[in-house]
Amino acid sequence: MAILLPDARELSDDVLEALRLRALRGCELGLTEVQVADLLGLARETVCRWWSAYADHGVAALPHRRSGRPVGSGRALSDAQAQHLQRLLRAHQPEELSIAAPLWTRRAVRDLIRKECDLALAERTVGRYLQRWGFTLKRPRRHARDQDPDEVRQWLEETYPAIEARAEREGAEIHWGDEVGVAADQQPARGYAPQGEPATQDVPDPHIRANQISTITNRGEVRFMTYTQTMTAALFMVFLGRLLQSTTGKVFLIVDRLRAHMTPAVQAWVAAHSDRLEVFYLPRYAPELNPDEYLNNDLKGQVNATGLPHDKAEVRSHIQGFMRRLLHLPEHVMSYFQHPSVQYAAAIN
């Protein structure tokens, strides 16, 4: 990642004076003017002017007046306009401002500038503004459109804190559970190939799949079960039974609202084991609030790292191998709770 140097015109007089001396020292050591300019974040013409003055008349001849166009001159947007646009970008999605785009891209921001400021800017110019404002290109965090913000707020501010407080009083462990499916052709990594030639790989039938249900705690504990069929209430209850067998105290299990988690049969089973187990449900359409989702992402990114499987049994074996390694890496499991969306559930040391 390239280091971005500040515009020299924004530096103080003392810092500029130090830069002049360092530029001259670099030239004395044999660096070219281009090399010195690149190293210090200056224009080559500036270094050339300093070196010529020094070579002719010494340090006293160095120019001390600032040259070049003042910072901000020539910019199409005024400071007030720039601040207004930044507020809009931070507070709204494009659709909320009648911009036809799913994310804030350079093109979408260009359209926003045209709409708000009646200015037509090139996308490259918009990119420079975004960089100057501290906006960087990121992979979007997926967010369900049908999610209820009030339900999420209630979960974060009231429901989960109450669960956490009860767990502490009753000595219960909070487990976060979720299911994931892995396909035999799942390989998100990229590979090297000669320039102009694509990287290729032989892939198996994508319909070869295996599944897993797991739970994790913010202390780094893991429980899991692999299976090849669809998750059903009966299969969920099998996992719940194994979960209780592998733990000693009471378990508070937090899962999403998958139908198999909420059938009358499951609710009756949980009620019959209420001395050991309680089940709580996340807000609807809010998978990002579940730390186990980040284990699933890690699993799908690493499960076939050593080679693509040939059949369903091998897919299942890859999943189990990844999870067995995870059993001995509690700190890695705890790191899933450091994602910004789930830090609310992280352990407090």
C-alpha positions in Angstrom: 0.0 0.0 0.0 1.5 3.3 -1.0 2.1 6.0 1.6 0.4 9.2 0.8 2.5 12.3 1.7 0.8 15.6 2.6 0.8 18.4 0.1 4.0 20.4 0.7 2.0 23.6 0.5 0.2 22.7 3.7 3.4 22.3 5.7 4.7 25.0 8.1 7.6 27.2 7.2 9.9 25.4 9.6 9.1 22.0 8.1 9.6 23.4 4.6 13.0 24.8 5.6 14.0 21.3 6.9 12.8 19.8 3.6 15.0 22.2 1.6 18.1 21.1 3.5 17.2 17.4 3.2 16.7 17.9 -0.6 20.1 19.5 -0.9 21.7 16.7 1.1 20.1 14.1 -1.1 21.5 15.8 -4.2 24.9 16.0 -2.6 24.8 12.3 -2.0 24.2 11.6 -5.7 20.5 11.2 -5.8 18.8 12.6 -8.9 16.4 15.5 -8.6 13.5 13.2 -9.6 14.5 10.7 -6.8 14.7 13.5 -4.2 11.4 14.9 -5.3 9.6 11.5 -5.1 11.2 10.8 -1.7 10.1 14.1 -0.1 6.8 14.5 -1.9 7.9 17.6 -3.9 7.8 18.7 -7.5 11.0 18.1 -9.5 11.0 21.7 -10.6 11.1 22.8 -6.9 14.1 20.6 -6.2 15.8 21.8 -9.3 15.3 25.5 -8.3 16.7 24.9 -4.8 19.7 23.0 -6.1 20.5 25.6 -8.7 20.4 28.4 -6.2 22.5 26.5 -3.7 25.1 25.5 -6.3 25.5 29.1 -7.4 25.4 31.1 -4.1 25.2 28.6 -1.2 22.5 28.1 1.5 21.9 31.9 1.8 20.6 32.0 -1.7 17.8 29.4 -1.1 14.4 30.9 -1.8 12.2 31.2 1.3 9.1 32.6 -0.2 6.3 30.1 -0.9 5.7 29.4 -4.6 3.0 27.6 -6.4 -0.7 28.0 -6.3 -2.2 28.3 -2.8 -3.9 25.2 -1.4 -7.5 25.1 -2.4 -7.3 27.6 -5.2 -8.8 26.3 -8.4 -11.0 23.8 -6.7 -14.5 23.6 -8.1 -16.2 23.1 -4.8 -16.2 25.7 -2.0 -15.5 24.7 1.6 -19.2 25.0 2.4 -20.2 22.8 -0.5 -17.6 20.2 0.4 -18.8 20.1 4.0 -22.4 19.8 2.9 -21.6 16.9 0.6 -19.6 15.1 3.2 -22.5 15.3 5.7 -24.8 13.8 3.0 -22.4 11.0 2.2 -22.0 10.0 5.9 -25.7 10.1 6.7 -27.4 8.7 3.7 -27.4 6.0 1.1 -27.7 7.0 -2.6 -31.3 5.9 -3.0 -32.3 8.1 -0.1 -31.1 11.1 -2.1 -32.6 10.0 -5.4 -29.2 8.9 -6.8 -29.5 5.8 -9.0 -26.8 3.6 -7.4 -26.7 1.0 -4.6 -23.4 2.3 -3.1 -21.4 5.5 -3.0 -19.1 5.2 -6.0 -17.3 8.0 -7.8 -20.1 8.1 -10.4 -22.7 8.3 -7.7 -20.9 11.1 -5.9 -20.5 12.8 -9.2 -24.3 12.7 -9.7 -24.8 14.0 -6.1 -22.5 16.9 -6.8 -24.4 17.7 -10.0 -27.7 17.5 -8.1 -26.7 19.5 -5.0 -24.2 22.0 -6.4 -25.1 22.2 -10.1 -21.5 21.3 -11.1 -20.3 18.7 -13.6 -17.1 17.1 -12.5 -15.0 14.3 -14.0 -15.0 11.1 -12.1 -11.2 11.4 -11.6 -11.7 14.8 -10.0 -14.5 13.3 -7.7 -12.0 10.6 -6.7 -9.5 13.2 -5.6 -12.2 14.9 -3.5 -13.1 11.6 -1.9 -9.5 10.9 -1.0 -9.1 14.4 0.4 -12.2 14.0 2.5 -10.9 10.7 4.0 -13.2 8.3 2.1 -11.6 5.1 0.9 -12.8 2.3 -1.3 -14.1 -0.6 0.8 -16.0 -3.9 0.3 -19.5 -3.2 1.5 -20.9 -4.6 4.6 -24.1 -6.4 3.5 -27.3 -5.1 5.2 -30.7 -6.6 4.7 -33.2 -4.2 3.2 -36.1 -5.6 5.3 -34.2 -5.2 8.5 -36.1 -3.3 11.2 -33.9 -0.6 12.7 -36.0 -0.3 15.8 -35.8 -4.0 16.4 -32.0 -3.9 16.0 -31.8 -0.9 18.3 -33.9 -2.7 20.9 -31.7 -5.8 20.6 -28.4 -3.8 21.1 -29.7 -1.5 23.9 -32.1 -3.7 25.8 -32.5 -7.3 24.9 -28.9 -8.5 24.7 -27.7 -6.5 27.7 -30.6 -8.2 29.7 -29.5 -11.6 28.4 -25.9 -10.9 29.3 -26.8 -9.7 32.8 -28.9 -12.8 33.5 -26.2 -15.1 32.2 -23.7 -13.5 34.7 -26.2 -13.8 37.6 -27.1 -17.4 36.8 -23.6 -18.6 35.7 -24.8 -19.5 32.2 -22.7 -19.6 29.1 -23.8 -17.6 26.1 -23.4 -19.5 22.9 -24.0 -18.0 19.4 -25.2 -20.5 16.8 -25.6 -20.6 13.1 -25.6 -23.0 10.1 -23.4 -22.8 7.0 -23.2 -24.8 3.7 -19.9 -25.4 1.8 -19.7 -26.4 -1.8 -17.0 -28.6 -3.3 -16.1 -25.9 -5.8 -15.8 -23.2 -3.1 -12.4 -21.5 -3.5 -12.4 -17.7 -3.2 -8.6 -17.4 -3.5 -6.9 -16.0 -6.5 -3.9 -17.6 -8.3 -1.0 -16.4 -10.3 -0.7 -17.0 -14.1 1.5 -15.6 -16.9 0.6 -12.1 -18.1 -2.2 -12.3 -20.6 -3.3 -15.8 -19.5 -6.1 -16.6 -17.1 -5.6 -18.6 -13.9 -7.6 -21.8 -14.2 -8.5 -24.7 -12.0 -10.4 -27.9 -12.4 -13.6 -27.8 -10.3 -15.9 -30.5 -9.2 -19.7 -30.5 -9.4 -20.9 -27.4 -7.5 -23.9 -29.4 -6.2 -21.6 -31.5 -4.0 -22.2 -29.9 -0.6 -22.0 -30.5 3.1 -23.3 -28.4 6.0 -22.5 -27.5 9.5 -24.1 -26.1 12.6 -21.8 -24.6 15.2 -21.8 -22.4 18.3 -19.1 -20.2 19.7 -18.6 -18.2 22.9 -16.7 -15.0 23.5 -14.3 -17.0 25.6 -13.2 -19.0 22.6 -15.2 -22.2 23.0 -16.5 -24.0 19.9 -19.1 -26.8 19.3 -20.1 -28.1 15.9 -21.8 -30.8 14.0 -21.6 -31.6 10.3 -24.4 -33.0 8.2 -25.4 -33.5 4.6 -29.1 -33.1 4.6 -31.3 -30.0 5.1 -31.5 -28.5 8.6 -34.8 -29.6 10.2 -36.3 -29.3 13.6 -35.4 -32.9 14.4 -31.7 -32.3 13.3 -31.6 -29.1 15.3 -32.8 -31.0 18.4 -30.0 -33.6 17.9 -27.5 -30.8 18.0 -29.1 -29.3 21.1 -28.8 -32.6 22.8 -25.1 -32.9 21.9 -24.5 -29.3 23.0 -25.9 -30.1 26.5 -23.8 -33.2 26.7 -20.6 -31.3 26.0 -21.3 -28.6 28.5 -21.9 -28.7 32.3 -23.8 -25.5 33.2 -26.7 -23.7 31.8 -26.5 -22.5 28.2 -28.1 -19.4 26.7 -28.2 -20.1 23.0 -28.7 -17.2 20.5 -29.7 -18.2 17.0 -31.5 -16.6 14.0 -35.1 -17.1 13.2 -34.7 -20.1 10.8 -38.0 -22.0 10.8 -36.3 -25.2 12.0 -35.2 -23.2 15.2 -38.7 -22.2 16.1 -41.1 -25.1 15.5 -43.5 -26.2 18.2 -41.4 -29.4 18.6 -38.2 -27.4 19.2 -40.0 -25.1 21.7 -41.4 -28.1 23.6 -37.9 -29.8 23.7 -36.3 -26.6 25.0 -39.1 -26.2 27.6 -38.4 -29.7 28.8 -34.8 -28.9 29.3 -35.3 -25.4 30.7 -33.0 -26.1 33.6 -30.1 -26.4 31.2 -31.0 -24.5 28.1 -32.8 -21.3 26.9 -33.0 -20.2 23.3 -33.1 -16.5 22.2 -33.6 -15.2 18.7 -31.8 -12.5 16.9 -33.6 -9.6 15.2 -35.0 -10.5 11.8 -32.7 -10.1 8.8 -29.7 -9.2 11.0 -27.0 -11.9 10.4 -24.3 -9.3 10.9 -25.2 -9.2 14.6 -24.2 -12.9 15.0 -20.5 -13.6 15.8 -20.8 -17.1 14.4 -21.4 -15.6 11.0 -17.7 -14.5 11.0 -16.6 -18.1 11.7 -18.7 -19.2 8.7 -16.9 -16.6 6.5 -13.6 -17.8 7.7 -14.5 -21.4 7.1 -15.7 -20.7 3.6 -12.5 -18.8 2.8 -10.1 -21.5 4.2 -11.9 -24.9 4.0 -10.6 -25.9 0.6 -7.2 -24.2 0.8 -5.3 -27.4 0.4 -7.3 -28.5 -2.7 -10.8 -29.0 -3.9 -12.7 -32.1 -2.7 -14.0 -34.8 -5.0 -17.1 -35.9 -3.2 -19.5 -35.1 -0.4 -17.5 -37.1 2.1 -14.3 -35.1 1.3 -16.2 -31.8 1.7 -17.4 -32.9 5.1 -13.8 -34.0 6.0 -12.5 -30.6 5.0 -15.0 -28.8 7.2 -14.2 -31.1 10.2 -10.5 -30.6 9.7 -10.9 -26.8 9.8 -13.1 -27.0 12.9 -10.9 -29.4 14.8 -8.0 -27.0 14.4 -10.2 -24.2 15.6 -10.9 -26.1 18.8 -7.3 -25.4 19.8 -7.3 -21.8 18.8 -9.5 -20.0 21.4 -7.9 -16.6 20.7 -8.7 -17.0 17.0 -12.3 -17.7 17.9 -12.4 -14.7 20.2 -11.2 -12.6 17.3 -14.6 -13.1 15.5 -16.1 -11.0 18.2 -13.9 -8.1 17.3 -15.7 -7.3 14.0 -17.3 -3.9 14.5 -20.9 -5.3 14.1 -20.5 -7.8 17.0 -18.1 -6.1 19.4 -21.1 -5.5 21.7 -20.9 -9.3 22.5 -17.1 -9.5 23.0 -15.7 -10.6 26.4 -14.8 -7.8 28.8 -11.4 -8.4 30.3 
